[in-house]
Amino acid sequence: MKKSKQNKEEIRKELQNRRTTIIVYIVLRFLVIVSAVAQAMHGNWNNVFLCFLTLVLFTFPGLFSRTFKIEMPQTLEIIVYLFIYAAEICGEIQNFYGIFEHWDTMLHTLNGFLCAAVGFSTVDILNRTDKFHINMTPVFVALVSFCFSMTVGVMWEFFEFAADYYFKQDMQKDRIVEVFQTKHLDKNNEMIVVDNIDKTEITYNNGEKLVIEGYLDIGIIDTMKDLFVNFIGAAIFSIFGFLYIKDRDDHKWIERFTLKLKKITE
C-alpha cells in the first residue's frame, strides 16, 4: 500500500512537471506566431522565416525524446525552449544582440554548458548500459563532455562564417575598435600598432563613401569571444559532471540537465 501511494505521488509530480513544460511551450509558440504576424504586416519576410524556423526548432526536443527514447528533464527542456526563443526572436528580430551588449555572450556561455550536459549524458548512459562493455573513469567522461561542447561551438562558428561569407548575413557581429596591430602594412614585416583611431573612411561602389567612428573589426573578436565563453560554460558543467559521477547523491541537481534512457527510469 505504501509503495502504491509512493508511485501515485511520483506520477502526480511528473504530470505537474509536464504541465509546466507544456504551458511554457504553448506561451512561447503563441509569442512567436504573434511576432510572425507583426513581421508579415511590415513586409519583413526574412523575419517571418526566422519565426517559422523557431517553430520548427521548438519541435526538436519532443522529436528527439520520442525517436531515441530519451527522457529529458523539465529544467533542461524549458531552458532549451527559452534558449531558442532568446536567440531567434529576441536576439535577431528584436535586436537584443545590438541593444544588450552581453546578450550574445550569455547565450554562448549557456550553449557551452548545455552542450556539455548533452555530451556528458550520452557518455554516462553508455557507461551505465550493459550493452556496452566499457567503464570510463569520471575524468574521461568529463573530458569527453567538454570536448563535445567545444566541437559544437566550433561547428557553430563555421556556420556563422559560412552564412556571412556566402549568403551576405551578419551572424559574426562586427565591432568598432580603436586600436589594432599588423605586420601587413610594413615593408620590413615589422609590427605596426595603429591606435587612437578617430575614424575610418571607406570608398565603395565606385565613389560612395562611408565614415566609421573607429575601425570596423569584421567578426574575429566576436568569434573568439564566443569560443571563449563556450569554453567557460563547457568547463563549468564538466567539472560538476565529474563531481556528480564521483558522488551522485551530493550533486543530484546535475540530473536536472542530463538525459536518461526511458527504459532505465521506467
Backbone as CSV, one residue per row, in Angstrom:
resi,resn,N_x,N_y,N_z,CA_x,CA_y,CA_z,C_x,C_y,C_z
1,MET,0.834,-1.203,0.000,0.000,0.000,0.000,0.877,1.265,0.000
2,LYS,1.935,1.229,0.828,2.831,2.376,0.913,3.524,2.611,-0.419
3,LYS,3.925,1.510,-1.080,4.597,1.619,-2.373,3.656,2.169,-3.427
4,SER,2.375,1.758,-3.349,1.377,2.239,-4.307,1.173,3.747,-4.160
5,LYS,1.101,4.236,-2.913,0.943,5.671,-2.673,2.167,6.440,-3.192
6,GLN,3.332,5.846,-2.991,4.565,6.486,-3.454,4.576,6.608,-4.973
7,ASN,4.128,5.539,-5.649,4.074,5.562,-7.110,3.078,6.612,-7.616
8,LYS,1.924,6.710,-6.939,0.933,7.714,-7.334,1.476,9.125,-7.154
9,GLU,2.245,9.320,-6.073,2.827,10.639,-5.817,3.855,10.996,-6.888
10,GLU,4.643,10.013,-7.301,5.632,10.244,-8.353,4.955,10.573,-9.674
11,ILE,3.849,9.861,-9.962,3.106,10.139,-11.200,2.502,11.536,-11.169
12,ARG,1.980,11.915,-9.999,1.390,13.253,-9.856,2.438,14.341,-10.079
13,LYS,3.630,14.150,-9.505,4.712,15.126,-9.677,5.154,15.197,-11.132
14,GLU,5.208,14.039,-11.795,5.613,14.010,-13.200,4.610,14.757,-14.075
15,LEU,3.319,14.541,-13.792,2.283,15.248,-14.555,2.345,16.752,-14.309
16,GLN,2.645,17.128,-13.061,2.775,18.543,-12.725,3.940,19.166,-13.485
17,ASN,5.054,18.428,-13.548,6.219,18.905,-14.290,5.903,19.057,-15.769
18,ARG,5.223,18.080,-16.340,4.860,18.144,-17.751,3.920,19.311,-18.017
19,ARG,3.030,19.594,-17.074,2.091,20.692,-17.247,2.844,22.020,-17.330
20,THR,3.849,22.201,-16.470,4.655,23.419,-16.506,5.379,23.558,-17.835
21,THR,5.957,22.455,-18.305,6.674,22.477,-19.577,5.741,22.802,-20.738
22,ILE,4.562,22.205,-20.732,3.586,22.433,-21.806,3.122,23.885,-21.823
23,ILE,2.914,24.464,-20.631,2.497,25.862,-20.561,3.565,26.772,-21.164
24,VAL,4.818,26.535,-20.790,5.926,27.331,-21.350,5.978,27.165,-22.862
25,TYR,5.826,25.940,-23.323,5.873,25.640,-24.758,4.765,26.386,-25.513
26,ILE,3.540,26.331,-24.977,2.403,26.971,-25.648,2.556,28.492,-25.660
27,VAL,2.973,29.064,-24.519,3.141,30.522,-24.433,4.193,31.004,-25.432
28,LEU,5.318,30.304,-25.511,6.378,30.718,-26.426,5.944,30.578,-27.884
29,ARG,5.236,29.503,-28.213,4.735,29.349,-29.581,3.758,30.471,-29.934
30,PHE,2.909,30.829,-28.977,1.958,31.926,-29.208,2.702,33.233,-29.480
31,LEU,3.738,33.514,-28.690,4.512,34.742,-28.877,5.227,34.757,-30.228
32,VAL,5.698,33.591,-30.652,6.365,33.508,-31.962,5.366,33.771,-33.085
33,ILE,4.183,33.196,-32.969,3.146,33.404,-34.001,2.747,34.873,-34.071
34,VAL,2.595,35.511,-32.896,2.285,36.943,-32.868,3.391,37.739,-33.550
35,SER,4.633,37.382,-33.258,5.771,38.066,-33.880,5.781,37.862,-35.387
36,ALA,5.437,36.651,-35.842,5.404,36.363,-37.278,4.343,37.208,-37.984
37,VAL,3.185,37.330,-37.365,2.118,38.139,-37.949,2.543,39.599,-38.036
38,ALA,3.161,40.108,-36.955,3.608,41.503,-36.938,4.663,41.753,-38.009
39,GLN,5.593,40.813,-38.164,6.638,40.974,-39.183,6.055,40.892,-40.591
40,ALA,5.065,40.027,-40.785,4.422,39.912,-42.106,3.689,41.202,-42.467
41,MET,3.050,41.832,-41.473,2.333,43.076,-41.719,3.278,44.193,-42.145
42,HIS,4.539,44.113,-41.702,5.528,45.118,-42.085,6.351,44.677,-43.295
43,GLY,6.031,43.514,-43.839,6.732,43.045,-45.027,8.139,42.542,-44.774
44,ASN,8.461,42.203,-43.509,9.798,41.691,-43.172,9.805,40.168,-43.320
45,TRP,9.889,39.702,-44.540,9.727,38.273,-44.818,10.894,37.440,-44.309
46,ASN,12.064,38.042,-44.207,13.201,37.315,-43.639,12.938,36.988,-42.172
47,ASN,12.335,37.936,-41.450,11.994,37.702,-40.047,10.841,36.704,-39.910
48,VAL,9.921,36.725,-40.875,8.839,35.733,-40.874,9.431,34.328,-40.994
49,PHE,10.443,34.203,-41.849,11.120,32.905,-41.995,11.783,32.492,-40.683
50,LEU,12.398,33.456,-39.973,13.020,33.147,-38.688,11.984,32.659,-37.676
51,CYS,10.801,33.259,-37.719,9.715,32.810,-36.831,9.305,31.376,-37.161
52,PHE,9.183,31.095,-38.452,8.838,29.729,-38.871,9.934,28.747,-38.450
53,LEU,11.194,29.155,-38.604,12.312,28.309,-38.186,12.258,28.055,-36.684
54,THR,11.901,29.071,-35.914,11.790,28.922,-34.461,10.725,27.896,-34.088
55,LEU,9.591,27.945,-34.764,8.518,26.975,-34.503,8.985,25.552,-34.814
56,VAL,9.765,25.418,-35.880,10.302,24.100,-36.227,11.279,23.627,-35.148
57,LEU,12.147,24.525,-34.695,13.129,24.163,-33.666,12.455,23.756,-32.358
58,PHE,11.300,24.362,-32.071,10.571,24.009,-30.861,10.131,22.538,-30.855
59,THR,9.996,21.938,-32.027,9.552,20.542,-32.093,10.695,19.552,-31.864
60,PHE,11.927,20.025,-31.924,13.078,19.129,-31.858,13.216,18.381,-30.537
61,PRO,13.067,19.048,-29.361,13.212,18.295,-28.105,12.254,17.114,-27.995
62,GLY,10.966,17.325,-28.316,9.993,16.235,-28.252,10.294,15.150,-29.276
63,LEU,10.676,15.562,-30.487,11.003,14.595,-31.536,12.229,13.776,-31.151
64,PHE,13.219,14.443,-30.591,14.438,13.763,-30.146,14.113,12.752,-29.046
65,SER,13.276,13.170,-28.099,12.926,12.300,-26.977,12.178,11.054,-27.445
66,ARG,11.223,11.228,-28.374,10.437,10.082,-28.865,11.269,9.165,-29.753
67,THR,12.101,9.740,-30.594,12.871,8.948,-31.553,13.901,8.060,-30.862
68,PHE,14.610,8.638,-29.902,15.696,7.899,-29.249,15.305,7.361,-27.878
69,LYS,13.993,7.502,-27.526,13.505,7.011,-26.234,14.336,7.582,-25.083
70,ILE,14.510,8.912,-25.155,15.296,9.624,-24.160,14.370,10.458,-23.280
71,GLU,14.608,10.421,-21.985,13.854,11.264,-21.059,14.613,12.565,-20.843
72,MET,13.964,13.682,-21.174,14.573,14.995,-20.990,13.963,15.647,-19.752
73,PRO,14.753,15.983,-18.746,14.207,16.578,-17.530,13.556,17.929,-17.817
74,GLN,12.603,18.296,-16.979,11.835,19.509,-17.183,12.719,20.748,-17.271
75,THR,13.678,20.881,-16.361,14.537,22.068,-16.343,15.275,22.230,-17.660
76,LEU,15.859,21.141,-18.154,16.608,21.201,-19.410,15.697,21.540,-20.570
77,GLU,14.526,20.918,-20.636,13.620,21.150,-21.763,13.143,22.605,-21.802
78,ILE,12.787,23.150,-20.641,12.331,24.537,-20.594,13.456,25.494,-20.992
79,ILE,14.669,25.222,-20.523,15.807,26.075,-20.878,16.067,26.032,-22.381
80,VAL,15.920,24.855,-22.988,16.112,24.740,-24.434,15.103,25.605,-25.181
81,TYR,13.830,25.548,-24.766,12.800,26.379,-25.404,13.111,27.866,-25.241
82,LEU,13.479,28.259,-24.025,13.801,29.668,-23.773,15.046,30.099,-24.549
83,PHE,16.008,29.196,-24.668,17.228,29.498,-25.413,16.913,29.767,-26.883
84,ILE,16.081,28.917,-27.475,15.702,29.099,-28.877,14.985,30.431,-29.071
85,TYR,14.055,30.735,-28.172,13.306,31.988,-28.278,14.225,33.195,-28.082
86,ALA,15.128,33.095,-27.112,16.039,34.209,-26.827,16.996,34.462,-27.984
87,ALA,17.420,33.396,-28.668,18.370,33.541,-29.763,17.711,34.051,-31.032
88,GLU,16.588,33.454,-31.407,15.969,33.770,-32.696,15.049,34.997,-32.633
89,ILE,14.120,35.003,-31.696,13.129,36.080,-31.644,13.697,37.317,-30.955
90,CYS,14.191,37.139,-29.721,14.742,38.295,-29.000,16.038,38.786,-29.644
91,GLY,16.935,37.850,-29.935,18.238,38.240,-30.452,18.200,38.830,-31.842
92,GLU,17.618,38.092,-32.793,17.643,38.508,-34.192,16.540,39.510,-34.526
93,ILE,15.293,39.181,-34.219,14.167,40.020,-34.647,14.036,41.271,-33.782
94,GLN,14.159,41.121,-32.457,14.053,42.277,-31.564,15.395,42.982,-31.348
95,ASN,16.435,42.482,-31.988,17.776,43.095,-31.958,18.355,43.204,-30.548
96,PHE,18.106,42.187,-29.716,18.717,42.191,-28.390,20.232,42.097,-28.480
97,TYR,20.745,41.498,-29.580,22.189,41.432,-29.760,22.798,42.825,-29.835
98,GLY,22.054,43.770,-30.418,22.546,45.132,-30.522,22.202,45.988,-29.320
99,ILE,21.038,45.742,-28.723,20.569,46.552,-27.594,21.321,46.214,-26.312
100,PHE,21.468,44.922,-26.040,22.141,44.468,-24.818,23.527,43.925,-25.173
101,GLU,24.543,44.553,-24.644,25.921,44.255,-25.036,26.290,42.793,-24.810
102,HIS,25.811,42.196,-23.741,26.254,40.847,-23.373,25.200,39.778,-23.659
103,TRP,24.204,40.096,-24.458,23.169,39.107,-24.775,23.773,37.896,-25.487
104,ASP,24.574,38.141,-26.501,25.211,37.060,-27.254,26.163,36.264,-26.367
105,THR,26.890,36.974,-25.504,27.823,36.301,-24.588,27.083,35.347,-23.669
106,MET,25.947,35.801,-23.128,25.143,34.959,-22.238,24.689,33.684,-22.943
107,LEU,24.210,33.833,-24.176,23.690,32.676,-24.900,24.796,31.684,-25.247
108,HIS,25.955,32.185,-25.634,27.051,31.273,-25.977,27.604,30.564,-24.736
109,THR,27.605,31.252,-23.603,28.021,30.593,-22.360,27.049,29.485,-21.993
110,LEU,25.761,29.799,-22.091,24.726,28.800,-21.810,24.807,27.648,-22.800
111,ASN,25.088,27.950,-24.057,25.221,26.901,-25.072,26.354,25.943,-24.718
112,GLY,27.482,26.496,-24.265,28.596,25.637,-23.853,28.216,24.731,-22.708
113,PHE,27.466,25.269,-21.749,27.011,24.496,-20.590,26.067,23.375,-21.013
114,LEU,25.065,23.714,-21.851,24.056,22.730,-22.257,24.645,21.644,-23.145
115,CYS,25.529,22.029,-24.065,26.139,21.029,-24.951,27.029,20.073,-24.158
116,ALA,27.702,20.604,-23.147,28.491,19.725,-22.280,27.575,18.760,-21.545
117,ALA,26.381,19.235,-21.153,25.409,18.365,-20.476,24.954,17.239,-21.395
118,VAL,24.718,17.559,-22.665,24.296,16.535,-23.629,25.417,15.525,-23.860
119,GLY,26.639,16.023,-24.062,27.772,15.115,-24.250,28.002,14.242,-23.032
120,PHE,27.899,14.838,-21.857,28.059,14.092,-20.610,26.994,13.008,-20.483
121,SER,25.752,13.376,-20.781,24.638,12.426,-20.663,24.846,11.226,-21.569
122,THR,25.272,11.507,-22.806,25.464,10.427,-23.778,26.495,9.419,-23.285
123,VAL,27.628,9.920,-22.820,28.689,9.028,-22.352,28.277,8.321,-21.069
124,ASP,27.606,9.049,-20.182,27.190,8.446,-18.912,26.170,7.338,-19.153
125,ILE,25.266,7.542,-20.127,24.294,6.495,-20.470,25.013,5.245,-20.963
126,LEU,25.980,5.429,-21.861,26.744,4.287,-22.381,27.525,3.610,-21.259
127,ASN,28.039,4.414,-20.357,28.839,3.895,-19.256,28.015,3.019,-18.310
128,ARG,26.699,3.274,-18.243,25.843,2.556,-17.300,24.931,1.541,-17.992
129,THR,25.161,1.313,-19.285,24.340,0.372,-20.036,25.082,-0.950,-20.207
130,ASP,24.388,-2.053,-19.977,25.018,-3.372,-20.039,25.453,-3.746,-21.447
131,LYS,24.834,-3.143,-22.478,25.179,-3.482,-23.863,26.619,-3.121,-24.195
132,PHE,27.147,-2.097,-23.549,28.488,-1.619,-23.855,29.442,-2.048,-22.745
133,HIS,30.454,-2.783,-23.144,31.399,-3.331,-22.179,32.529,-2.330,-21.952
134,ILE,32.176,-1.198,-21.417,33.157,-0.160,-21.139,32.863,0.407,-19.761
135,ASN,33.888,0.920,-19.139,33.736,1.543,-17.828,34.695,2.720,-17.754
136,MET,34.242,3.872,-18.270,35.096,5.051,-18.350,35.201,5.738,-16.999
137,THR,36.366,6.259,-16.712,36.597,6.957,-15.447,35.873,8.306,-15.450
138,PRO,35.579,8.866,-14.275,34.935,10.180,-14.207,35.695,11.267,-14.968
139,VAL,37.026,11.228,-14.918,37.838,12.221,-15.628,37.612,12.114,-17.129
140,PHE,37.569,10.880,-17.639,37.381,10.684,-19.072,35.993,11.147,-19.516
141,VAL,34.971,10.845,-18.728,33.609,11.275,-19.067,33.527,12.798,-19.103
142,ALA,34.134,13.455,-18.107,34.135,14.917,-18.066,34.889,15.497,-19.259
143,LEU,35.996,14.867,-19.631,36.791,15.342,-20.771,36.015,15.209,-22.073
144,VAL,35.325,14.093,-22.243,34.537,13.889,-23.460,33.410,14.909,-23.548
145,SER,32.738,15.176,-22.433,31.639,16.157,-22.449,32.171,17.542,-22.784
146,PHE,33.349,17.878,-22.267,33.957,19.176,-22.569,34.311,19.265,-24.055
147,CYS,34.944,18.223,-24.576,35.346,18.224,-25.991,34.132,18.249,-26.919
148,PHE,33.068,17.552,-26.541,31.838,17.568,-27.338,31.276,18.981,-27.425
149,SER,31.223,19.667,-26.284,30.692,21.023,-26.258,31.539,21.965,-27.104
150,MET,32.857,21.859,-26.989,33.735,22.739,-27.761,33.622,22.452,-29.262
151,THR,33.432,21.193,-29.626,33.268,20.849,-31.040,31.998,21.466,-31.608
152,VAL,30.912,21.389,-30.836,29.661,22.014,-31.273,29.856,23.524,-31.424
153,GLY,30.564,24.132,-30.472,30.824,25.563,-30.537,31.609,25.955,-31.773
154,VAL,32.632,25.179,-32.101,33.443,25.450,-33.292,32.615,25.280,-34.563
155,MET,31.817,24.216,-34.619,30.980,23.987,-35.800,29.975,25.126,-35.985
156,TRP,29.458,25.667,-34.883,28.524,26.790,-34.994,29.224,28.031,-35.558
157,GLU,30.466,28.256,-35.136,31.203,29.399,-35.677,31.502,29.199,-37.161
158,PHE,31.749,27.961,-37.581,31.884,27.669,-39.016,30.608,28.049,-39.755
159,PHE,29.462,27.691,-39.151,28.169,28.004,-39.764,27.972,29.514,-39.877
160,GLU,28.307,30.248,-38.812,28.163,31.705,-38.843,29.042,32.311,-39.943
161,PHE,30.274,31.843,-40.046,31.174,32.359,-41.080,30.627,32.067,-42.475
162,ALA,30.127,30.840,-42.674,29.587,30.466,-43.986,28.375,31.322,-44.336
163,ALA,27.508,31.576,-43.349,26.330,32.407,-43.596,26.729,33.823,-43.983
164,ASP,27.759,34.354,-43.315,28.215,35.711,-43.624,28.925,35.776,-44.978
165,TYR,29.765,34.802,-45.248,30.606,34.846,-46.444,29.827,34.521,-47.715
166,TYR,28.980,33.499,-47.635,28.303,33.034,-48.849,26.899,33.628,-49.028
167,PHE,26.234,33.970,-47.916,24.855,34.447,-48.024,24.685,35.896,-47.560
168,LYS,25.806,36.586,-47.358,25.795,38.020,-47.043,24.966,38.341,-45.801
169,GLN,25.103,37.531,-44.751,24.456,37.791,-43.477,25.435,38.507,-42.539
170,ASP,25.036,38.685,-41.292,25.917,39.305,-40.296,25.790,38.559,-38.978
171,MET,26.031,37.248,-39.023,25.949,36.440,-37.818,27.175,36.636,-36.935
172,GLN,28.339,36.827,-37.555,29.530,37.204,-36.804,29.469,38.717,-36.619
173,LYS,28.999,39.150,-35.479,28.729,40.564,-35.279,30.013,41.392,-35.369
174,ASP,29.958,42.452,-36.180,31.095,43.352,-36.317,31.227,44.209,-35.061
175,ARG,32.421,44.750,-34.873,32.672,45.560,-33.681,33.591,46.721,-34.026
176,ILE,33.291,47.881,-33.465,34.142,49.047,-33.650,35.288,48.999,-32.639
177,VAL,36.531,49.087,-33.137,37.700,49.114,-32.259,38.511,50.370,-32.555
178,GLU,39.336,50.754,-31.605,40.145,51.975,-31.757,41.625,51.683,-31.866
179,VAL,41.984,50.408,-31.867,43.396,50.044,-31.990,43.511,48.659,-32.622
180,PHE,44.499,48.477,-33.465,44.848,47.143,-33.965,46.327,47.139,-34.307
181,GLN,46.891,45.963,-34.435,48.298,45.814,-34.774,48.445,44.870,-35.959
182,THR,49.412,45.142,-36.814,49.579,44.337,-38.022,51.004,44.435,-38.553
183,LYS,51.466,43.404,-39.232,52.724,43.429,-39.973,52.491,43.623,-41.463
184,HIS,51.233,43.471,-41.875,50.884,43.502,-43.288,51.180,44.858,-43.932
185,LEU,51.097,45.929,-43.176,51.268,47.267,-43.720,52.714,47.755,-43.704
186,ASP,53.632,46.935,-43.189,55.035,47.348,-43.118,55.880,46.562,-44.117
187,LYS,56.688,47.271,-44.902,57.507,46.622,-45.937,58.564,45.692,-45.341
188,ASN,59.021,45.999,-44.137,60.058,45.185,-43.489,59.478,44.126,-42.557
189,ASN,58.179,43.920,-42.643,57.492,42.923,-41.823,57.645,43.203,-40.331
190,GLU,57.699,44.481,-39.987,57.754,44.880,-38.590,56.335,45.153,-38.083
191,MET,56.157,44.987,-36.794,54.851,45.209,-36.206,54.507,46.696,-36.178
192,ILE,53.319,47.013,-36.664,52.804,48.373,-36.595,51.576,48.362,-35.688
193,VAL,51.589,49.252,-34.704,50.434,49.404,-33.821,49.691,50.672,-34.236
194,VAL,48.456,50.503,-34.675,47.621,51.632,-35.064,46.620,51.869,-33.938
195,ASP,46.810,52.951,-33.212,45.927,53.194,-32.071,45.320,54.591,-32.140
196,ASN,44.437,54.868,-31.193,43.713,56.138,-31.143,43.032,56.445,-32.477
197,ILE,42.409,55.428,-33.066,41.761,55.594,-34.358,40.505,56.443,-34.169
198,ASP,40.472,57.590,-34.826,39.343,58.503,-34.706,38.224,58.132,-35.664
199,LYS,38.589,57.825,-36.915,37.585,57.453,-37.899,38.230,56.706,-39.059
200,THR,37.417,55.944,-39.754,37.843,55.218,-40.945,36.910,55.595,-42.085
201,GLU,37.491,55.935,-43.230,36.686,56.293,-44.398,36.786,55.186,-45.442
202,ILE,35.655,54.648,-45.827,35.599,53.553,-46.792,34.953,54.054,-48.077
203,THR,35.640,53.809,-49.200,35.083,54.146,-50.506,34.648,52.870,-51.200
204,TYR,33.401,52.804,-51.635,32.877,51.596,-52.256,31.883,51.978,-53.346
205,ASN,31.504,50.978,-54.152,30.541,51.193,-55.245,30.924,52.367,-56.142
206,ASN,32.219,52.411,-56.503,32.703,53.436,-57.449,32.453,54.863,-56.975
207,GLY,32.773,55.125,-55.715,32.725,56.512,-55.271,31.914,56.783,-54.025
208,GLU,31.012,55.891,-53.646,30.246,56.115,-52.420,31.174,55.997,-51.207
209,LYS,30.951,56.847,-50.212,31.827,56.880,-49.055,31.053,56.621,-47.762
210,LEU,31.715,55.911,-46.870,31.145,55.606,-45.564,32.193,55.931,-44.507
211,VAL,31.835,56.752,-43.546,32.755,57.142,-42.481,32.362,56.437,-41.186
212,ILE,33.328,55.754,-40.572,33.092,54.991,-39.346,33.902,55.622,-38.223
213,GLU,33.282,55.776,-37.079,33.988,56.309,-35.916,34.822,55.208,-35.285
214,GLY,36.040,55.061,-35.743,36.920,53.994,-35.293,37.241,53.072,-36.453
215,TYR,37.557,51.814,-36.142,37.895,50.820,-37.158,36.960,49.628,-37.005
216,LEU,36.467,49.119,-38.113,35.484,48.036,-38.077,36.171,46.675,-38.117
217,ASP,36.057,45.949,-37.025,36.529,44.562,-36.991,35.402,43.666,-37.481
218,ILE,35.651,42.884,-38.525,34.564,42.122,-39.149,34.497,40.687,-38.620
219,GLY,34.248,40.551,-37.338,33.853,39.252,-36.816,34.852,38.484,-35.994
220,ILE,36.164,38.758,-36.123,37.133,37.905,-35.444,37.035,38.026,-33.922
221,ILE,36.798,39.250,-33.426,36.658,39.433,-31.978,35.415,38.701,-31.482
222,ASP,34.314,38.815,-32.230,33.074,38.138,-31.853,33.253,36.628,-31.832
223,THR,33.939,36.106,-32.831,34.147,34.653,-32.914,34.975,34.140,-31.746
224,MET,36.089,34.810,-31.456,36.957,34.355,-30.385,36.281,34.518,-29.016
225,LYS,35.500,35.592,-28.850,34.773,35.780,-27.607,33.750,34.662,-27.420
226,ASP,33.036,34.322,-28.510,32.040,33.253,-28.443,32.677,31.920,-28.049
227,LEU,33.827,31.620,-28.638,34.504,30.362,-28.323,35.016,30.360,-26.885
228,PHE,35.470,31.522,-26.420,35.992,31.595,-25.056,34.891,31.372,-24.026
229,VAL,33.737,32.027,-24.208,32.653,31.850,-23.228,32.041,30.454,-23.361
230,ASN,32.078,29.874,-24.574,31.653,28.473,-24.742,32.566,27.569,-23.920
231,PHE,33.844,27.886,-23.949,34.840,27.160,-23.153,34.494,27.232,-21.668
232,ILE,34.123,28.419,-21.202,33.788,28.596,-19.785,32.561,27.754,-19.410
233,GLY,31.506,27.847,-20.232,30.296,27.072,-19.954,30.567,25.573,-19.953
234,ALA,31.353,25.107,-20.935,31.677,23.688,-21.035,32.512,23.228,-19.842
235,ALA,33.472,24.064,-19.445,34.343,23.703,-18.325,33.555,23.614,-17.019
236,ILE,32.630,24.556,-16.814,31.837,24.555,-15.570,31.024,23.270,-15.457
237,PHE,30.305,22.911,-16.536,29.499,21.691,-16.430,30.381,20.458,-16.305
238,SER,31.489,20.406,-17.037,32.352,19.223,-16.995,32.900,18.988,-15.595
239,ILE,33.240,20.065,-14.899,33.734,19.931,-13.526,32.647,19.371,-12.617
240,PHE,31.449,19.938,-12.723,30.349,19.437,-11.887,29.943,18.025,-12.310
241,GLY,30.046,17.728,-13.608,29.762,16.375,-14.071,30.725,15.366,-13.465
242,PHE,31.986,15.735,-13.400,32.999,14.888,-12.762,32.650,14.636,-11.300
243,LEU,32.272,15.699,-10.589,31.918,15.563,-9.178,30.658,14.712,-9.010
244,TYR,29.728,14.836,-9.964,28.493,14.049,-9.904,28.769,12.556,-10.022
245,ILE,29.637,12.179,-10.926,29.966,10.761,-11.085,30.691,10.227,-9.844
246,LYS,31.523,11.067,-9.253,32.244,10.646,-8.055,31.287,10.401,-6.892
247,ASP,30.250,11.258,-6.782,29.271,11.102,-5.697,27.926,11.629,-6.195
248,ARG,27.096,10.732,-6.712,25.834,11.131,-7.325,24.838,11.693,-6.318
249,ASP,24.921,11.294,-5.082,23.963,11.768,-4.081,24.219,13.221,-3.689
250,ASP,25.474,13.642,-3.663,25.810,15.005,-3.246,25.594,16.036,-4.349
251,HIS,25.442,15.584,-5.584,25.296,16.524,-6.701,24.123,16.117,-7.599
252,LYS,23.006,15.782,-6.957,21.839,15.314,-7.713,21.232,16.416,-8.584
253,TRP,21.541,17.675,-8.295,20.985,18.763,-9.112,21.442,18.663,-10.563
254,ILE,22.560,17.969,-10.798,23.052,17.778,-12.168,22.015,17.041,-13.010
255,GLU,21.213,16.188,-12.364,20.215,15.405,-13.094,19.139,16.278,-13.734
256,ARG,19.030,17.535,-13.302,18.093,18.466,-13.940,18.523,18.823,-15.366
257,PHE,19.798,18.540,-15.699,20.338,18.916,-17.000,20.810,17.721,-17.824
258,THR,20.604,16.507,-17.319,21.128,15.335,-18.012,20.007,14.467,-18.573
259,LEU,20.279,13.862,-19.710,19.324,12.970,-20.366,19.440,11.575,-19.782
260,LYS,18.336,10.821,-19.874,18.335,9.436,-19.419,17.535,8.595,-20.390
261,LEU,17.913,7.340,-20.508,17.115,6.416,-21.315,15.802,6.131,-20.587
262,LYS,14.699,6.179,-21.303,13.401,5.951,-20.668,13.294,4.574,-20.062
263,LYS,13.897,3.597,-20.705,13.780,2.231,-20.196,14.554,2.044,-18.886
264,ILE,15.487,2.961,-18.615,16.225,2.890,-17.359,15.412,3.462,-16.221
265,THR,14.627,4.517,-16.521,13.900,5.200,-15.455,12.505,4.638,-15.230
266,GLU,11.955,3.960,-16.218,10.597,3.470,-16.065,10.570,2.142,-15.315
